[in-house]
Amino acid sequence: MIQLMKGLRNNMANLADNIELDCRGLNDPMPIIKVKQAMDNLKSGEILKLMATDPGSSKDMESWTRQTGNTIVAFKESQSEYVFYIQKT
């Protein structure tokens, strides 16, 4: 799934996020815990922008969105930072 999202990099500038969550420097499981808390405050259709540095965040976010039914609408990896745009369903 994440591999497919890499093709959306050019569209990331057009995405508007409703909440920005900085989880840089946090390791598993903290980013997922914070994402869940943030998503609980969003309405259906709204988007969370997540910034993380944990190398496992790609697998974690892919698995978490699959389990919760939320959607990664865009993903960008640069150097050691991962940026996700996750839409609440």
PDB file as gemmi writes it, atoms N, CA and C in Angstrom:
CRYST1    1.000    1.000    1.000  90.00  90.00  90.00 P 1                      
ATOM      1  N   MET A   1       0.819  -1.193   0.000  1.00  0.00           N  
ATOM      2  CA  MET A   1       0.000   0.000   0.000  1.00  0.00           C  
ATOM      3  C   MET A   1       0.865   1.260   0.000  1.00  0.00           C  
ATOM      4  N   ILE A   2       1.868   1.318   0.876  1.00  0.00           N  
ATOM      5  CA  ILE A   2       2.716   2.491   0.962  1.00  0.00           C  
ATOM      6  C   ILE A   2       3.437   2.722  -0.356  1.00  0.00           C  
ATOM      7  N   GLN A   3       3.868   1.663  -1.009  1.00  0.00           N  
ATOM      8  CA  GLN A   3       4.529   1.818  -2.295  1.00  0.00           C  
ATOM      9  C   GLN A   3       3.634   2.559  -3.283  1.00  0.00           C  
ATOM     10  N   LEU A   4       2.348   2.240  -3.292  1.00  0.00           N  
ATOM     11  CA  LEU A   4       1.420   2.913  -4.195  1.00  0.00           C  
ATOM     12  C   LEU A   4       1.270   4.385  -3.834  1.00  0.00           C  
ATOM     13  N   MET A   5       1.326   4.706  -2.555  1.00  0.00           N  
ATOM     14  CA  MET A   5       1.137   6.078  -2.115  1.00  0.00           C  
ATOM     15  C   MET A   5       2.294   6.978  -2.537  1.00  0.00           C  
ATOM     16  N   LYS A   6       3.478   6.403  -2.744  1.00  0.00           N  
ATOM     17  CA  LYS A   6       4.625   7.216  -3.138  1.00  0.00           C  
ATOM     18  C   LYS A   6       4.357   7.940  -4.444  1.00  0.00           C  
ATOM     19  N   GLY A   7       3.509   7.391  -5.291  1.00  0.00           N  
ATOM     20  CA  GLY A   7       3.165   8.029  -6.548  1.00  0.00           C  
ATOM     21  C   GLY A   7       2.368   9.306  -6.361  1.00  0.00           C  
ATOM     22  N   LEU A   8       1.842   9.542  -5.173  1.00  0.00           N  
ATOM     23  CA  LEU A   8       1.035  10.727  -4.902  1.00  0.00           C  
ATOM     24  C   LEU A   8       1.860  11.896  -4.381  1.00  0.00           C  
ATOM     25  N   ARG A   9       3.170  11.752  -4.329  1.00  0.00           N  
ATOM     26  CA  ARG A   9       4.017  12.813  -3.780  1.00  0.00           C  
ATOM     27  C   ARG A   9       3.744  14.172  -4.405  1.00  0.00           C  
ATOM     28  N   ASN A  10       3.544  14.219  -5.700  1.00  0.00           N  
ATOM     29  CA  ASN A  10       3.327  15.498  -6.370  1.00  0.00           C  
ATOM     30  C   ASN A  10       2.032  16.167  -5.943  1.00  0.00           C  
ATOM     31  N   ASN A  11       1.085  15.403  -5.462  1.00  0.00           N  
ATOM     32  CA  ASN A  11      -0.199  15.958  -5.036  1.00  0.00           C  
ATOM     33  C   ASN A  11      -0.209  16.394  -3.578  1.00  0.00           C  
ATOM     34  N   MET A  12       0.866  16.130  -2.857  1.00  0.00           N  
ATOM     35  CA  MET A  12       0.879  16.434  -1.427  1.00  0.00           C  
ATOM     36  C   MET A  12       0.738  17.922  -1.154  1.00  0.00           C  
ATOM     37  N   ALA A  13       1.259  18.752  -2.028  1.00  0.00           N  
ATOM     38  CA  ALA A  13       1.152  20.191  -1.814  1.00  0.00           C  
ATOM     39  C   ALA A  13      -0.298  20.648  -1.871  1.00  0.00           C  
ATOM     40  N   ASN A  14      -1.152  19.875  -2.545  1.00  0.00           N  
ATOM     41  CA  ASN A  14      -2.555  20.242  -2.689  1.00  0.00           C  
ATOM     42  C   ASN A  14      -3.422  19.735  -1.529  1.00  0.00           C  
ATOM     43  N   LEU A  15      -2.855  18.916  -0.656  1.00  0.00           N  
ATOM     44  CA  LEU A  15      -3.619  18.372   0.461  1.00  0.00           C  
ATOM     45  C   LEU A  15      -3.681  19.382   1.607  1.00  0.00           C  
ATOM     46  N   ALA A  16      -4.847  19.544   2.131  1.00  0.00           N  
ATOM     47  CA  ALA A  16      -5.032  20.398   3.308  1.00  0.00           C  
ATOM     48  C   ALA A  16      -5.217  19.482   4.505  1.00  0.00           C  
ATOM     49  N   ASP A  17      -4.401  19.696   5.528  1.00  0.00           N  
ATOM     50  CA  ASP A  17      -4.557  18.873   6.717  1.00  0.00           C  
ATOM     51  C   ASP A  17      -5.365  19.625   7.760  1.00  0.00           C  
ATOM     52  N   ASN A  18      -6.166  18.889   8.506  1.00  0.00           N  
ATOM     53  CA  ASN A  18      -6.969  19.483   9.568  1.00  0.00           C  
ATOM     54  C   ASN A  18      -6.206  19.515  10.884  1.00  0.00           C  
ATOM     55  N   ILE A  19      -5.353  18.536  11.103  1.00  0.00           N  
ATOM     56  CA  ILE A  19      -4.501  18.483  12.291  1.00  0.00           C  
ATOM     57  C   ILE A  19      -3.110  18.045  11.848  1.00  0.00           C  
ATOM     58  N   GLU A  20      -2.089  18.670  12.410  1.00  0.00           N  
ATOM     59  CA  GLU A  20      -0.714  18.278  12.159  1.00  0.00           C  
ATOM     60  C   GLU A  20      -0.163  17.680  13.448  1.00  0.00           C  
ATOM     61  N   LEU A  21       0.415  16.493  13.353  1.00  0.00           N  
ATOM     62  CA  LEU A  21       0.912  15.774  14.517  1.00  0.00           C  
ATOM     63  C   LEU A  21       2.393  15.485  14.328  1.00  0.00           C  
ATOM     64  N   ASP A  22       3.223  16.050  15.195  1.00  0.00           N  
ATOM     65  CA  ASP A  22       4.668  15.872  15.121  1.00  0.00           C  
ATOM     66  C   ASP A  22       5.097  14.770  16.071  1.00  0.00           C  
ATOM     67  N   CYS A  23       5.438  13.618  15.510  1.00  0.00           N  
ATOM     68  CA  CYS A  23       5.898  12.488  16.316  1.00  0.00           C  
ATOM     69  C   CYS A  23       7.380  12.199  16.046  1.00  0.00           C  
ATOM     70  N   ARG A  24       8.078  13.187  15.522  1.00  0.00           N  
ATOM     71  CA  ARG A  24       9.503  12.992  15.274  1.00  0.00           C  
ATOM     72  C   ARG A  24      10.216  12.772  16.606  1.00  0.00           C  
ATOM     73  N   GLY A  25      11.100  11.782  16.621  1.00  0.00           N  
ATOM     74  CA  GLY A  25      11.837  11.454  17.827  1.00  0.00           C  
ATOM     75  C   GLY A  25      11.148  10.424  18.712  1.00  0.00           C  
ATOM     76  N   LEU A  26       9.906  10.093  18.418  1.00  0.00           N  
ATOM     77  CA  LEU A  26       9.183   9.087  19.205  1.00  0.00           C  
ATOM     78  C   LEU A  26       9.310   7.718  18.552  1.00  0.00           C  
ATOM     79  N   ASN A  27       9.423   6.696  19.373  1.00  0.00           N  
ATOM     80  CA  ASN A  27       9.513   5.329  18.866  1.00  0.00           C  
ATOM     81  C   ASN A  27       8.245   4.559  19.182  1.00  0.00           C  
ATOM     82  N   ASP A  28       8.082   3.445  18.477  1.00  0.00           N  
ATOM     83  CA  ASP A  28       6.941   2.558  18.630  1.00  0.00           C  
ATOM     84  C   ASP A  28       6.771   2.197  20.100  1.00  0.00           C  
ATOM     85  N   PRO A  29       5.597   2.290  20.640  1.00  0.00           N  
ATOM     86  CA  PRO A  29       4.287   2.450  20.022  1.00  0.00           C  
ATOM     87  C   PRO A  29       3.736   3.878  20.099  1.00  0.00           C  
ATOM     88  N   MET A  30       4.522   4.838  20.557  1.00  0.00           N  
ATOM     89  CA  MET A  30       4.002   6.183  20.801  1.00  0.00           C  
ATOM     90  C   MET A  30       3.367   6.862  19.577  1.00  0.00           C  
ATOM     91  N   PRO A  31       3.963   6.787  18.365  1.00  0.00           N  
ATOM     92  CA  PRO A  31       3.293   7.436  17.230  1.00  0.00           C  
ATOM     93  C   PRO A  31       1.878   6.912  16.991  1.00  0.00           C  
ATOM     94  N   ILE A  32       1.682   5.597  17.116  1.00  0.00           N  
ATOM     95  CA  ILE A  32       0.346   5.032  16.894  1.00  0.00           C  
ATOM     96  C   ILE A  32      -0.613   5.496  17.983  1.00  0.00           C  
ATOM     97  N   ILE A  33      -0.152   5.532  19.212  1.00  0.00           N  
ATOM     98  CA  ILE A  33      -1.009   5.990  20.308  1.00  0.00           C  
ATOM     99  C   ILE A  33      -1.436   7.434  20.071  1.00  0.00           C  
ATOM    100  N   LYS A  34      -0.491   8.279  19.675  1.00  0.00           N  
ATOM    101  CA  LYS A  34      -0.804   9.691  19.440  1.00  0.00           C  
ATOM    102  C   LYS A  34      -1.697   9.874  18.213  1.00  0.00           C  
ATOM    103  N   VAL A  35      -1.492   9.060  17.170  1.00  0.00           N  
ATOM    104  CA  VAL A  35      -2.348   9.119  15.979  1.00  0.00           C  
ATOM    105  C   VAL A  35      -3.776   8.745  16.354  1.00  0.00           C  
ATOM    106  N   LYS A  36      -3.935   7.693  17.127  1.00  0.00           N  
ATOM    107  CA  LYS A  36      -5.278   7.278  17.529  1.00  0.00           C  
ATOM    108  C   LYS A  36      -5.975   8.383  18.314  1.00  0.00           C  
ATOM    109  N   GLN A  37      -5.262   9.012  19.244  1.00  0.00           N  
ATOM    110  CA  GLN A  37      -5.840  10.100  20.033  1.00  0.00           C  
ATOM    111  C   GLN A  37      -6.237  11.273  19.135  1.00  0.00           C  
ATOM    112  N   ALA A  38      -5.378  11.613  18.182  1.00  0.00           N  
ATOM    113  CA  ALA A  38      -5.667  12.724  17.276  1.00  0.00           C  
ATOM    114  C   ALA A  38      -6.841  12.397  16.357  1.00  0.00           C  
ATOM    115  N   MET A  39      -6.887  11.170  15.851  1.00  0.00           N  
ATOM    116  CA  MET A  39      -7.965  10.782  14.948  1.00  0.00           C  
ATOM    117  C   MET A  39      -9.313  10.772  15.657  1.00  0.00           C  
ATOM    118  N   ASP A  40      -9.317  10.503  16.953  1.00  0.00           N  
ATOM    119  CA  ASP A  40     -10.563  10.532  17.718  1.00  0.00           C  
ATOM    120  C   ASP A  40     -11.191  11.927  17.725  1.00  0.00           C  
ATOM    121  N   ASN A  41     -10.379  12.946  17.482  1.00  0.00           N  
ATOM    122  CA  ASN A  41     -10.866  14.330  17.478  1.00  0.00           C  
ATOM    123  C   ASN A  41     -11.244  14.835  16.089  1.00  0.00           C  
ATOM    124  N   LEU A  42     -11.060  13.995  15.077  1.00  0.00           N  
ATOM    125  CA  LEU A  42     -11.395  14.391  13.708  1.00  0.00           C  
ATOM    126  C   LEU A  42     -12.774  13.884  13.321  1.00  0.00           C  
ATOM    127  N   LYS A  43     -13.381  14.583  12.374  1.00  0.00           N  
ATOM    128  CA  LYS A  43     -14.644  14.134  11.784  1.00  0.00           C  
ATOM    129  C   LYS A  43     -14.326  13.317  10.540  1.00  0.00           C  
ATOM    130  N   SER A  44     -15.271  12.509  10.137  1.00  0.00           N  
ATOM    131  CA  SER A  44     -15.107  11.706   8.932  1.00  0.00           C  
ATOM    132  C   SER A  44     -14.760  12.601   7.742  1.00  0.00           C  
ATOM    133  N   GLY A  45     -13.732  12.208   6.994  1.00  0.00           N  
ATOM    134  CA  GLY A  45     -13.295  12.965   5.826  1.00  0.00           C  
ATOM    135  C   GLY A  45     -12.153  13.929   6.112  1.00  0.00           C  
ATOM    136  N   GLU A  46     -11.928  14.250   7.391  1.00  0.00           N  
ATOM    137  CA  GLU A  46     -10.836  15.159   7.724  1.00  0.00           C  
ATOM    138  C   GLU A  46      -9.498  14.428   7.657  1.00  0.00           C  
ATOM    139  N   ILE A  47      -8.421  15.210   7.553  1.00  0.00           N  
ATOM    140  CA  ILE A  47      -7.095  14.639   7.318  1.00  0.00           C  
ATOM    141  C   ILE A  47      -6.120  15.028   8.420  1.00  0.00           C  
ATOM    142  N   LEU A  48      -5.355  14.030   8.842  1.00  0.00           N  
ATOM    143  CA  LEU A  48      -4.284  14.208   9.813  1.00  0.00           C  
ATOM    144  C   LEU A  48      -2.959  14.134   9.073  1.00  0.00           C  
ATOM    145  N   LYS A  49      -2.106  15.123   9.296  1.00  0.00           N  
ATOM    146  CA  LYS A  49      -0.741  15.070   8.767  1.00  0.00           C  
ATOM    147  C   LYS A  49       0.150  14.590   9.905  1.00  0.00           C  
ATOM    148  N   LEU A  50       0.842  13.475   9.690  1.00  0.00           N  
ATOM    149  CA  LEU A  50       1.736  12.892  10.679  1.00  0.00           C  
ATOM    150  C   LEU A  50       3.169  12.985  10.182  1.00  0.00           C  
ATOM    151  N   MET A  51       4.046  13.495  11.038  1.00  0.00           N  
ATOM    152  CA  MET A  51       5.478  13.520  10.751  1.00  0.00           C  
ATOM    153  C   MET A  51       6.157  12.618  11.768  1.00  0.00           C  
ATOM    154  N   ALA A  52       6.953  11.653  11.280  1.00  0.00           N  
ATOM    155  CA  ALA A  52       7.596  10.686  12.162  1.00  0.00           C  
ATOM    156  C   ALA A  52       9.014  10.403  11.687  1.00  0.00           C  
ATOM    157  N   THR A  53       9.839   9.926  12.612  1.00  0.00           N  
ATOM    158  CA  THR A  53      11.210   9.533  12.267  1.00  0.00           C  
ATOM    159  C   THR A  53      11.471   8.064  12.560  1.00  0.00           C  
ATOM    160  N   ASP A  54      10.548   7.394  13.204  1.00  0.00           N  
ATOM    161  CA  ASP A  54      10.701   5.972  13.522  1.00  0.00           C  
ATOM    162  C   ASP A  54      10.686   5.169  12.222  1.00  0.00           C  
ATOM    163  N   PRO A  55      11.763   4.425  11.926  1.00  0.00           N  
ATOM    164  CA  PRO A  55      11.807   3.652  10.679  1.00  0.00           C  
ATOM    165  C   PRO A  55      10.665   2.653  10.535  1.00  0.00           C  
ATOM    166  N   GLY A  56      10.084   2.217  11.634  1.00  0.00           N  
ATOM    167  CA  GLY A  56       8.977   1.265  11.577  1.00  0.00           C  
ATOM    168  C   GLY A  56       7.632   1.918  11.337  1.00  0.00           C  
ATOM    169  N   SER A  57       7.601   3.247  11.235  1.00  0.00           N  
ATOM    170  CA  SER A  57       6.312   3.940  11.114  1.00  0.00           C  
ATOM    171  C   SER A  57       5.573   3.600   9.827  1.00  0.00           C  
ATOM    172  N   SER A  58       6.285   3.325   8.751  1.00  0.00           N  
ATOM    173  CA  SER A  58       5.609   2.970   7.499  1.00  0.00           C  
ATOM    174  C   SER A  58       4.776   1.710   7.669  1.00  0.00           C  
ATOM    175  N   LYS A  59       5.389   0.665   8.203  1.00  0.00           N  
ATOM    176  CA  LYS A  59       4.659  -0.588   8.429  1.00  0.00           C  
ATOM    177  C   LYS A  59       3.558  -0.388   9.462  1.00  0.00           C  
ATOM    178  N   ASP A  60       3.889   0.355  10.525  1.00  0.00           N  
ATOM    179  CA  ASP A  60       2.908   0.568  11.590  1.00  0.00           C  
ATOM    180  C   ASP A  60       1.673   1.305  11.078  1.00  0.00           C  
ATOM    181  N   MET A  61       1.869   2.371  10.322  1.00  0.00           N  
ATOM    182  CA  MET A  61       0.732   3.162   9.830  1.00  0.00           C  
ATOM    183  C   MET A  61      -0.072   2.382   8.804  1.00  0.00           C  
ATOM    184  N   GLU A  62       0.613   1.625   7.966  1.00  0.00           N  
ATOM    185  CA  GLU A  62      -0.102   0.799   6.980  1.00  0.00           C  
ATOM    186  C   GLU A  62      -0.989  -0.215   7.694  1.00  0.00           C  
ATOM    187  N   SER A  63      -0.444  -0.876   8.697  1.00  0.00           N  
ATOM    188  CA  SER A  63      -1.204  -1.872   9.451  1.00  0.00           C  
ATOM    189  C   SER A  63      -2.346  -1.217  10.235  1.00  0.00           C  
ATOM    190  N   TRP A  64      -2.057  -0.095  10.893  1.00  0.00           N  
ATOM    191  CA  TRP A  64      -3.072   0.584  11.701  1.00  0.00           C  
ATOM    192  C   TRP A  64      -4.238   1.070  10.843  1.00  0.00           C  
ATOM    193  N   THR A  65      -3.942   1.659   9.691  1.00  0.00           N  
ATOM    194  CA  THR A  65      -5.032   2.142   8.835  1.00  0.00           C  
ATOM    195  C   THR A  65      -5.852   0.982   8.278  1.00  0.00           C  
ATOM    196  N   ARG A  66      -5.198  -0.108   7.964  1.00  0.00           N  
ATOM    197  CA  ARG A  66      -5.930  -1.280   7.468  1.00  0.00           C  
ATOM    198  C   ARG A  66      -6.874  -1.801   8.559  1.00  0.00           C  
ATOM    199  N   GLN A  67      -6.419  -1.829   9.800  1.00  0.00           N  
ATOM    200  CA  GLN A  67      -7.238  -2.336  10.907  1.00  0.00           C  
ATOM    201  C   GLN A  67      -8.370  -1.386  11.280  1.00  0.00           C  
ATOM    202  N   THR A  68      -8.149  -0.090  11.135  1.00  0.00           N  
ATOM    203  CA  THR A  68      -9.154   0.885  11.570  1.00  0.00           C  
ATOM    204  C   THR A  68     -10.065   1.356  10.451  1.00  0.00           C  
ATOM    205  N   GLY A  69      -9.695   1.075   9.202  1.00  0.00           N  
ATOM    206  CA  GLY A  69     -10.508   1.522   8.081  1.00  0.00           C  
ATOM    207  C   GLY A  69     -10.204   2.935   7.623  1.00  0.00           C  
ATOM    208  N   ASN A  70      -9.236   3.601   8.259  1.00  0.00           N  
ATOM    209  CA  ASN A  70      -8.815   4.922   7.797  1.00  0.00           C  
ATOM    210  C   ASN A  70      -7.915   4.749   6.582  1.00  0.00           C  
ATOM    211  N   THR A  71      -7.599   5.844   5.883  1.00  0.00           N  
ATOM    212  CA  THR A  71      -6.886   5.746   4.619  1.00  0.00           C  
ATOM    213  C   THR A  71      -5.658   6.647   4.583  1.00  0.00           C  
ATOM    214  N   ILE A  72      -4.537   6.089   4.169  1.00  0.00           N  
ATOM    215  CA  ILE A  72      -3.360   6.914   3.891  1.00  0.00           C  
ATOM    216  C   ILE A  72      -3.558   7.466   2.487  1.00  0.00           C  
ATOM    217  N   VAL A  73      -3.788   8.774   2.386  1.00  0.00           N  
ATOM    218  CA  VAL A  73      -4.038   9.365   1.071  1.00  0.00           C  
ATOM    219  C   VAL A  73      -2.757   9.841   0.412  1.00  0.00           C  
ATOM    220  N   ALA A  74      -1.696  10.031   1.199  1.00  0.00           N  
ATOM    221  CA  ALA A  74      -0.398  10.396   0.633  1.00  0.00           C  
ATOM    222  C   ALA A  74       0.684  10.035   1.638  1.00  0.00           C  
ATOM    223  N   PHE A  75       1.861   9.763   1.115  1.00  0.00           N  
ATOM    224  CA  PHE A  75       3.011   9.376   1.929  1.00  0.00           C  
ATOM    225  C   PHE A  75       4.264   9.903   1.276  1.00  0.00           C  
ATOM    226  N   LYS A  76       5.170  10.418   2.097  1.00  0.00           N  
ATOM    227  CA  LYS A  76       6.451  10.901   1.578  1.00  0.00           C  
ATOM    228  C   LYS A  76       7.542  10.474   2.541  1.00  0.00           C  
ATOM    229  N   GLU A  77       8.618   9.953   1.979  1.00  0.00           N  
ATOM    230  CA  GLU A  77       9.782   9.585   2.771  1.00  0.00           C  
ATOM    231  C   GLU A  77      10.963  10.373   2.242  1.00  0.00           C  
ATOM    232  N   SER A  78      11.621  11.124   3.128  1.00  0.00           N  
ATOM    233  CA  SER A  78      12.817  11.850   2.709  1.00  0.00           C  
ATOM    234  C   SER A  78      13.830  11.794   3.839  1.00  0.00           C  
ATOM    235  N   GLN A  79      15.021  11.365   3.480  1.00  0.00           N  
ATOM    236  CA  GLN A  79      16.093  11.140   4.451  1.00  0.00           C  
ATOM    237  C   GLN A  79      15.562  10.250   5.561  1.00  0.00           C  
ATOM    238  N   SER A  80      15.462  10.723   6.760  1.00  0.00           N  
ATOM    239  CA  SER A  80      14.978   9.867   7.848  1.00  0.00           C  
ATOM    240  C   SER A  80      13.659  10.374   8.416  1.00  0.00           C  
ATOM    241  N   GLU A  81      12.860  11.037   7.562  1.00  0.00           N  
ATOM    242  CA  GLU A  81      11.562  11.527   8.005  1.00  0.00           C  
ATOM    243  C   GLU A  81      10.461  10.946   7.123  1.00  0.00           C  
ATOM    244  N   TYR A  82       9.353  10.607   7.760  1.00  0.00           N  
ATOM    245  CA  TYR A  82       8.202  10.024   7.088  1.00  0.00           C  
ATOM    246  C   TYR A  82       7.009  10.942   7.320  1.00  0.00           C  
ATOM    247  N   VAL A  83       6.329  11.294   6.245  1.00  0.00           N  
ATOM    248  CA  VAL A  83       5.159  12.167   6.350  1.00  0.00           C  
ATOM    249  C   VAL A  83       3.968  11.431   5.767  1.00  0.00           C  
ATOM    250  N   PHE A  84       2.909  11.338   6.561  1.00  0.00           N  
ATOM    251  CA  PHE A  84       1.690  10.644   6.161  1.00  0.00           C  
ATOM    252  C   PHE A  84       0.532  11.634   6.203  1.00  0.00           C  
ATOM    253  N   TYR A  85      -0.368  11.528   5.240  1.00  0.00           N  
ATOM    254  CA  TYR A  85      -1.637  12.219   5.283  1.00  0.00           C  
ATOM    255  C   TYR A  85      -2.686  11.120   5.418  1.00  0.00           C  
ATOM    256  N   ILE A  86      -3.348  11.094   6.563  1.00  0.00           N  
ATOM    257  CA  ILE A  86      -4.293  10.023   6.866  1.00  0.00           C  
ATOM    258  C   ILE A  86      -5.686  10.602   6.970  1.00  0.00           C  
ATOM    259  N   GLN A  87      -6.594  10.062   6.171  1.00  0.00           N  
ATOM    260  CA  GLN A  87      -7.977  10.536   6.157  1.00  0.00           C  
ATOM    261  C   GLN A  87      -8.830   9.643   7.046  1.00  0.00           C  
ATOM    262  N   LYS A  88      -9.605  10.289   7.904  1.00  0.00           N  
ATOM    263  CA  LYS A  88     -10.533   9.541   8.766  1.00  0.00           C  
ATOM    264  C   LYS A  88     -11.750   9.137   7.952  1.00  0.00           C  
ATOM    265  N   THR A  89     -12.125   7.882   8.100  1.00  0.00           N  
ATOM    266  CA  THR A  89     -13.307   7.396   7.367  1.00  0.00           C  
ATOM    267  C   THR A  89     -14.476   7.233   8.295  1.00  0.00           C  
TER     268      THR A  89                                                      
END                                                                             
